[in-house]
Amino acid sequence: MTTEHASGQQRTIALTVSDPAELRSLREHLRRVPGAQVLQVPGRPGPGEQGAWDILEVLVGSSSVVAVVIKALPDFVKSRRSDITVTATSGERSITISKTNAADDAWAAEVKPALDEWLGDA
């Protein structure tokens, strides 16, 4: 997984969805973000697992595009009929978006500070 540094190297964000049936919809939703390349790739099974669901890898070239991608996730989650979660991971950092924390007040209190900290490390 690559990360963005002062050298301008791309950062990769891995996205997992609690409902694999929503992966295609999320992929199409994020393809509208300028500067983001969205790829569907096979997931890696964890220890003791025989298989894994596909994930999305989003390649971005700047922190501002990272922010746009992450900020697009609550709108996607809120638009779904089922209660899904989306987890974004880059390096050692993860942010999980659900209908509970995608609400405006929860976003401001819970997710936005984590995103700000995450982008500060870019």
C-alpha positions in Angstrom: 0.0 0.0 0.0 1.5 3.4 -1.0 1.2 6.5 1.0 1.5 10.1 0.0 4.6 12.0 1.1 6.2 15.3 0.1 7.6 13.5 -2.9 4.1 13.5 -4.4 3.8 9.7 -4.3 0.3 8.3 -4.6 -1.7 7.1 -1.6 -3.8 4.0 -1.7 -7.0 3.8 0.3 -8.5 0.3 0.8 -12.3 0.2 1.2 -14.2 -2.7 2.6 -18.0 -2.9 2.7 -20.1 -4.9 5.2 -22.4 -5.9 2.4 -20.5 -7.2 -0.6 -23.6 -6.6 -2.8 -23.0 -2.8 -2.3 -19.4 -2.9 -3.6 -20.3 -2.1 -7.2 -22.5 0.8 -6.2 -19.7 2.2 -4.0 -17.3 1.8 -6.9 -19.6 3.7 -9.2 -20.2 6.4 -6.6 -16.5 7.0 -6.1 -15.6 7.0 -9.8 -17.2 10.5 -9.9 -14.5 11.9 -7.7 -12.0 13.8 -9.9 -8.4 12.6 -9.3 -9.3 9.3 -7.8 -8.7 6.0 -9.6 -11.0 3.2 -8.2 -10.1 -0.5 -8.7 -12.0 -3.6 -7.5 -9.4 -6.2 -6.3 -9.6 -9.5 -4.6 -9.5 -9.3 -0.8 -6.9 -11.2 1.2 -8.1 -13.8 3.6 -7.1 -13.4 7.2 -5.4 -16.1 9.3 -7.5 -19.2 9.3 -9.9 -17.9 6.6 -10.3 -19.7 3.2 -11.5 -16.7 1.2 -12.3 -13.0 1.3 -14.6 -10.6 -0.3 -13.3 -8.2 -3.0 -12.3 -4.7 -1.8 -11.9 -1.4 -3.5 -8.6 0.3 -3.8 -8.7 4.0 -4.5 -5.5 5.6 -5.8 -5.2 9.3 -5.1 -2.4 11.8 -5.7 -3.1 14.5 -3.1 -4.5 14.9 0.4 -7.4 17.0 -0.9 -8.5 14.1 -3.1 -8.2 11.8 0.0 -10.5 14.2 1.8 -13.1 14.2 -1.0 -13.1 10.4 -1.2 -13.6 10.0 2.6 -16.2 12.8 2.8 -18.2 11.1 0.0 -18.6 7.9 2.1 -21.3 9.2 4.5 -23.5 10.3 1.6 -23.2 6.8 0.1 -23.9 5.0 3.4 -26.9 7.2 4.1 -28.3 6.5 0.6 -28.4 2.8 1.2 -31.6 1.1 2.3 -29.7 -1.5 4.4 -27.6 -0.7 7.4 -24.1 -1.0 5.9 -20.6 0.1 7.1 -17.7 1.1 5.0 -14.1 1.0 6.4 -11.4 3.0 4.8 -7.8 2.0 5.5 -4.5 3.5 4.6 -1.4 2.3 6.3 -2.1 1.8 9.9 -5.1 4.1 10.0 -8.8 3.2 9.5 -12.0 5.1 9.5 -15.4 3.2 9.7 -18.5 5.0 8.4 -21.9 3.6 9.4 -25.5 5.1 9.4 -24.9 5.9 13.0 -21.8 8.0 12.6 -22.7 9.3 9.1 -25.3 11.6 10.6 -24.2 15.3 10.7 -23.7 15.6 14.4 -21.9 12.2 14.7 -19.7 13.0 11.7 -18.5 16.2 13.3 -17.9 14.6 16.7 -16.5 11.2 15.7 -15.3 10.8 12.1 -14.1 14.3 11.1 -11.4 14.5 13.9 -10.1 11.1 12.9 -10.0 12.2 9.2 -8.2 15.4 10.2 -5.6 13.4 12.2 -5.3 11.0 9.3 -4.7 13.8 6.7 -2.2 15.5 9.1 0.0 12.4 8.7 0.0 12.6 4.9 
